[in-house]
């Protein structure tokens, strides 16, 4: 049985890694004023320039039911079954839209990742491995549903401005964080974002401390894959974090850039380390 492993552009993988792991995607949409563009790897720079110029966030839109229908129908020309892993249902309508269309089609399975960004990628990679091993769609779905509880996704922010503009934090919280120069850790748990540790200081040093703290709080990770995902180029932090992860024993360490949907909520100089717990 030929099974397609699928996700949305919120998986935050460049095309070479999508090709490497055999994952297909369909894009969210991003509206810049009166111009609509497809979310894609590398669009973050355009978003940051737009916000700097207009002081407004572009609007992000989930894949519509109609778009899912066309996308799934095209995939089914080449595959016997589709397993589609969506952005957390508590963050987007993508899951509900995909389920609506999947109910009208045979052999289309939809999984709520309960996470975002390369947290979704970790689940999709596991799904591709299971498909190559000959597991049935039902077996793969059951395994990935359990894996959602073991997906560790978190990141640290330099500023809360983008979360505030997007309505995900209060003016008081943003003001307090900016006055105190707090760089908060945002943790994705049970499908939604919450605040973890609070750091102060240079964002590169904060990112390194955050990574060390993360490995202490998660002492038993799966060591196959780990992602260092950032919204902008942060070579100092990425290099140091890579060495920390190598020392911990991670086998495949992938630095990636957040796509447009994720970047429009976290802003510039946001960086996260994402992996699976055993």
C-alpha positions in Angstrom: 0.0 0.0 0.0 1.4 3.4 -1.0 0.8 5.9 1.7 1.2 9.7 1.4 2.5 11.5 4.6 1.2 15.0 4.4 1.2 18.3 6.4 0.7 22.0 5.9 3.4 24.6 5.3 3.5 25.1 9.1 5.8 22.1 9.3 8.6 24.6 8.6 10.8 22.3 6.5 12.8 23.4 3.4 12.1 21.6 0.2 15.2 19.5 0.4 14.2 18.0 3.8 10.6 17.5 2.6 12.1 15.6 -0.4 14.5 13.7 1.8 11.7 12.4 4.1 9.1 12.0 1.5 6.6 14.5 3.0 4.1 16.5 0.9 2.6 19.8 2.0 -0.1 22.3 1.2 0.3 26.0 2.1 -1.5 28.3 4.4 -2.1 31.8 3.0 -0.7 35.1 4.1 -2.4 38.4 3.3 -0.2 41.5 3.1 -2.8 44.3 2.9 -4.6 43.6 -0.4 -2.1 41.0 -1.6 -2.4 37.3 -0.8 0.6 35.0 -1.0 1.2 31.4 -0.2 3.1 30.6 2.9 6.5 29.3 2.0 9.9 28.7 3.3 11.8 32.0 3.3 8.8 34.3 3.3 9.6 35.5 6.9 11.8 38.2 5.7 8.9 39.7 3.7 6.8 39.6 6.9 9.3 41.4 9.0 9.7 44.1 6.4 5.9 44.5 6.1 5.5 44.8 9.9 8.4 47.3 10.1 6.8 49.4 7.4 3.1 49.3 8.3 3.2 48.4 12.0 0.6 45.8 11.3 0.8 42.0 11.1 -0.1 40.3 7.9 -3.1 38.0 8.2 -2.6 34.2 8.1 -5.3 31.9 6.9 -5.6 28.1 7.2 -6.1 25.8 4.2 -9.8 26.0 3.3 -12.0 22.9 2.9 -12.1 23.6 -0.9 -8.3 23.7 -1.0 -8.0 20.5 1.0 -10.4 18.7 -1.4 -8.4 19.6 -4.4 -5.1 18.7 -2.6 -6.3 15.3 -1.4 -7.8 14.4 -4.7 -4.5 15.2 -6.5 -2.6 13.1 -3.9 -5.0 10.2 -4.3 -4.0 9.9 -8.0 -0.6 8.6 -6.8 -1.3 7.1 -3.4 -3.7 4.5 -1.9 -4.1 6.4 1.4 -3.2 9.8 2.9 -2.2 10.5 6.4 -2.4 14.3 7.0 -0.9 15.9 10.1 -2.2 19.3 10.9 -1.2 22.3 12.9 -2.7 22.1 16.4 -6.5 22.3 16.3 -6.4 24.8 19.2 -4.3 27.2 17.1 -6.0 26.9 13.7 -9.1 25.8 11.8 -6.9 23.6 9.6 -7.7 20.4 11.5 -11.4 20.9 11.3 -11.3 21.8 7.7 -9.2 18.8 6.8 -11.5 16.4 8.8 -14.5 17.8 7.0 -13.1 16.8 3.6 -11.6 13.5 4.9 -15.1 12.4 5.9 -16.2 12.6 2.3 -13.2 10.6 0.9 -11.9 7.0 1.5 -8.6 6.3 3.1 -7.8 9.9 4.2 -6.7 10.1 7.8 -6.2 13.4 9.7 -4.1 13.7 12.8 -4.2 16.7 15.2 -0.4 17.2 15.9 -1.2 19.3 19.0 1.9 21.2 18.2 3.5 23.5 15.6 6.5 24.0 13.3 9.1 21.3 13.3 7.2 19.5 16.1 4.9 18.5 13.3 8.0 17.5 11.3 9.1 15.0 14.0 5.7 13.3 13.8 5.7 13.3 10.0 9.2 11.7 9.9 8.1 9.0 12.2 5.0 8.4 10.1 7.2 8.0 6.9 9.4 5.5 8.7 6.4 3.5 9.7 4.9 3.6 6.2 8.2 2.4 4.8 8.2 -0.4 7.3 4.9 -1.6 5.9 2.6 -0.5 8.7 -1.1 0.0 7.8 -2.6 3.5 7.9 -4.5 2.6 11.0 -1.3 1.5 12.8 0.5 4.6 11.8 -2.3 6.9 13.0 -2.5 5.1 16.3 1.3 5.5 16.8 1.4 9.2 15.9 -1.6 10.0 18.0 0.4 8.6 21.0 3.5 10.5 19.8 1.7 13.9 20.1 2.1 13.7 23.9 5.8 13.1 23.5 6.5 16.0 21.1 8.5 18.7 22.8 8.1 22.1 21.1 9.3 25.3 22.8 11.2 28.4 21.9 12.5 31.7 23.3 11.4 35.1 22.1 13.4 38.3 22.0 10.2 40.4 22.3 6.5 39.8 22.7 5.5 42.5 20.2 4.3 40.0 17.5 2.3 37.9 20.0 0.7 41.1 21.2 -0.2 42.2 17.7 -1.7 38.8 17.1 -3.8 38.9 20.2 -1.9 36.2 22.0 -0.7 38.2 24.9 -2.0 41.2 26.8 -0.6 44.8 26.6 0.3 44.6 30.3 2.3 41.4 29.8 4.1 42.9 26.8 4.8 46.1 28.6 6.2 44.3 31.7 8.3 42.0 29.6 9.8 44.9 27.6 10.5 47.1 30.7 12.2 44.2 32.5 13.8 43.0 29.2 12.4 39.5 29.7 12.9 36.9 27.0 10.2 34.3 27.8 10.2 30.6 26.9 7.0 29.6 25.1 6.1 26.0 25.6 3.5 24.2 23.4 1.6 21.7 25.6 -1.8 20.1 25.1 -2.1 21.9 21.8 -1.7 25.4 23.0 1.1 27.9 23.9 2.0 28.8 27.5 4.8 30.6 29.2 7.7 28.6 30.7 10.9 30.1 32.1 11.7 33.7 31.9 15.2 34.9 30.9 17.0 38.2 30.7 20.0 39.3 28.7 21.3 39.0 25.2 19.1 36.7 23.1 22.0 34.5 22.0 23.1 33.8 25.6 19.5 33.3 26.5 19.0 30.7 23.7 22.0 28.8 25.0 20.8 28.8 28.6 17.3 27.8 27.4 18.7 24.8 25.5 20.7 23.6 28.5 17.7 24.0 30.8 15.5 22.2 28.3 17.7 19.1 28.3 17.7 19.1 32.1 13.9 19.2 32.2 13.7 16.5 29.5 16.5 14.0 30.5 15.3 11.1 28.3 14.9 12.3 24.7 14.7 10.3 21.5 18.2 10.9 20.0 17.4 10.3 16.4 16.3 13.7 15.3 16.3 17.3 16.7 15.5 20.6 15.1 16.9 24.0 15.9 14.2 26.3 14.3 14.6 30.0 14.2 12.7 32.9 12.6 15.9 34.7 11.6 19.5 34.0 11.0 21.1 33.5 14.5 24.5 31.9 13.8 26.0 32.4 17.3 23.1 30.7 19.0 22.7 28.0 16.4 26.4 27.0 16.5 26.5 26.8 20.3 23.2 24.9 20.5 24.4 22.5 17.8 27.4 21.6 19.9 25.3 21.1 23.1 23.0 18.8 21.2 26.0 16.9 19.7 27.4 16.4 23.2 24.0 15.1 24.3 24.2 12.4 21.6 21.6 13.6 19.1 22.2 11.8 15.7 20.6 14.1 13.2 20.6 17.8 14.1 18.7 20.1 11.6 18.8 23.9 11.8 15.8 25.2 10.0 13.9 28.5 9.5 10.4 29.1 10.6 7.9 29.7 7.8 5.6 32.6 7.4 2.7 31.5 9.6 4.9 30.7 12.6 7.1 33.8 12.1 4.1 36.1 11.9 3.3 35.1 15.5 6.8 34.9 17.1 8.6 37.7 15.4 12.3 38.2 14.8 15.1 36.5 16.8 12.9 33.6 18.0 14.6 30.2 18.3 13.5 26.8 19.5 14.8 23.3 20.0 12.3 20.6 19.2 12.5 16.8 19.7 10.6 13.8 20.9 10.7 12.3 24.4 11.0 8.5 24.8 
